[in-house]
Amino acid sequence: MAMSKLSYQEALDRGRCVTPRQLAQYLGVDQGKVLRWIQNGELNGINVSETQRFGGRPRWRIPPDALKE
């Protein structure tokens, strides 16, 4: 099953990272707000993009421990 197909709660139950979209849907906020939280350091996010060093867009994942704070 692809990560994007897991619900927010399923991802957390499995100890998996969640995407900004999953967290935004769960919290009922805009995805841009979650991305701003990451960029401002208010939320821990991991950039899993392999292409960002070549000018690609970041692909953020939020680890489960960041959501417990």
C-alpha positions in Angstrom: 0.0 0.0 0.0 1.4 3.4 -1.0 2.1 5.9 1.8 -0.4 8.4 0.4 -3.1 5.8 0.6 -2.7 5.4 4.4 -4.9 7.6 6.6 -3.2 9.8 9.1 -4.1 7.5 12.0 -3.0 4.4 10.1 0.4 6.0 9.4 0.8 6.9 13.1 -0.3 3.5 14.3 2.4 1.9 12.2 5.0 4.4 13.3 5.3 5.9 9.9 5.9 9.5 8.9 3.0 11.5 7.5 2.9 13.9 4.7 2.0 17.6 5.1 -1.3 16.8 3.2 -2.3 14.1 5.6 -1.6 16.3 8.6 -3.5 19.2 7.1 -6.5 17.1 6.3 -6.5 15.6 9.8 -6.2 19.1 11.4 -8.6 20.7 9.0 -6.1 23.4 7.9 -4.6 24.3 4.6 -1.5 22.3 3.4 0.3 25.6 3.0 0.0 26.3 6.7 1.6 22.9 7.6 4.5 23.7 5.2 4.9 27.2 6.8 5.1 25.5 10.2 7.9 23.3 8.9 9.8 26.2 7.2 9.4 28.4 10.4 10.8 25.6 12.6 7.5 25.2 14.5 7.1 21.6 13.2 9.9 19.1 12.6 9.9 17.9 9.0 12.3 15.7 7.1 13.0 16.5 3.4 13.1 13.1 1.6 13.7 14.6 -1.9 16.7 13.3 -3.6 16.5 16.0 -6.3 16.4 19.1 -4.2 20.1 19.5 -4.3 19.7 19.8 -8.1 17.0 22.5 -7.8 14.0 20.1 -7.3 11.1 20.7 -4.9 11.3 19.5 -1.3 9.2 16.5 -0.3 8.5 16.8 3.4 7.6 14.0 5.8 6.7 14.6 9.4 7.9 11.9 11.9 5.5 10.6 14.5 7.5 12.0 17.4 7.1 15.5 16.0 3.3 15.2 16.4 3.5 14.4 20.1 4.8 17.8 21.0 
